[in-house]
Amino acid sequence: MSHAVQGADAPAPAPRPGLIGPTLGLLQREVIRFVRQRSRLFSALGQPVLFWLLLGSGFGASFTPPGAPPGTGYMTWVFPGILVLVLLFTAVFSTISIIEDRQAGFLQAVLVAPVPRLAIVLGKVLGGTVLAVAQGALLLLAAPLAGIPLTPAAVGLALVAMVGAALALTSVGVCMAWRMESTQGFHMVMNLLLLPMWLLSGAFFPLEGAPSWMRLGMEMNPLTYGVAALRRALSWSTPAVLDALPPLGVSLGVTALFGAAALGTAVLLVRARPGTAP
């Protein structure tokens, strides 16, 4: 009888937190960290803008975009690729914080808390995606300076394409950072994987005229379709440019599959391994 009374008086176990609360908490932490580290804004946005100005000025007199009307310069043609470069840099700077959190002990504290591993991944990925799209949208406002008129339809399609590409790139960054012990190793892998992925995405030079082996690699590169979707969104005024690009539905579909595959891989890695590199 006494045992029954003791069992009835025992406090109920604390409820486990759901998925939405921890996810939003980690997302908010990413945004607050970004606001406090304003140098990240210059690193993720200033460097691509510098590339855009230098490349656009340097290649402007010697490059004619395929299918573009006369007078279309390289600065106009490369603008969608620079938008993707902003997304890539932001994804890198957002996910490298995983390594910093591990070294500071914050990641271990999150892992031992009764928080779903999926919430950890979603918080980091969605936080990085929000920051990447926000910075990409800032640069998108400069499109008229590149000779690209902005319409509500163009802005809407461009934002959809940027969300898909940012989600995929941030998820890839989480996969890389989760297995890394040092920021130096992370930057090395980034230089060997993400930058070549951007260079072979049709952002820097078009598929037309590339060697057959390189063209095959560009067609197999999932980021190619994110760049193509952005180029289609911003090129409605020059229909001839669209003839050389994959259809919009195919581009958005491949980008969505790329994001889903990268996000799923990140979830599997976080669930299978602790917060330390093997």
Steps between C-alpha positions, in 0.01 A plus 500: 500500500779741592672425171182589311472829689862584431451422132194723484682787675812475281542800270426439134801511268555832326355502149751480220517811284347471158659572167386855428619670821865384490515558124382860533732553797806391304386700198466810716846440643647495148337831415608665826856377453502646149374838621773511763772400251449761233831416336324191361280730292804647328663159456193333352371795296796730443732243344251377236414861414871569456528195273201625303651844447846371414387214276233710333745777425780266395299277266252765389679589177589145395194292593167479320236300687351225280159591364501841662412811298783731391628721776445246780820498700665239716402690815135441411548136403700400809263667749291185574820306565615766745169463684573129540852583621345716776286203602806274501712733714217551747446125526870452574514768769177376658598135524857556608345605832438129564874456548517806724202373705673164544819664624305724739297207638163633384447219253561232762247672728240495224568134421448384859181705535169326426483668160427306180802472275278610211443830682876558518537453126193703410601785730845529343382449142200733521705764681765493229236499227323805645828693523609396149171597336491830689847593373419375152187718501714803589720437197194430286396862555811597303381312190393820319858624534601193298243578232249241625147637548317373806134404485287338773505170307879512458556579868263224611660234280849617599415469870361148450818397318719660768314321779557162331868566428566645848332204671710256298830682553440549873415130538822407320686733735346326802610162363855629458525684833354212703800281416765770541710581807659823373395799295813456289382158387156642426642774279718247318201281417303805397774603257512148357125443477273803520699752296556256209128416522425869453752541217348202315141614549480733202540798731843603376485383139223340290467136403524594133857476378625298799689174427279193490638355825448830679152540355410155631621598846301823486185314400545256790565781747175562694597862565487559124122481516478749786700748293283423196183564700633835615612589149155416365331704772708807416506464118134528402582817308754312284325179387792397277709433810245247623540270199835369627374433855316200649124555544397686812307203640797268454738754656281554806431127531868402495579779748226373733630143474854622568381679811296203623789258443752727676263563791426127535872422500560760772225346715649152458848623592381679812297198614778251427798684650565708813598864477867417450683404187585131457 
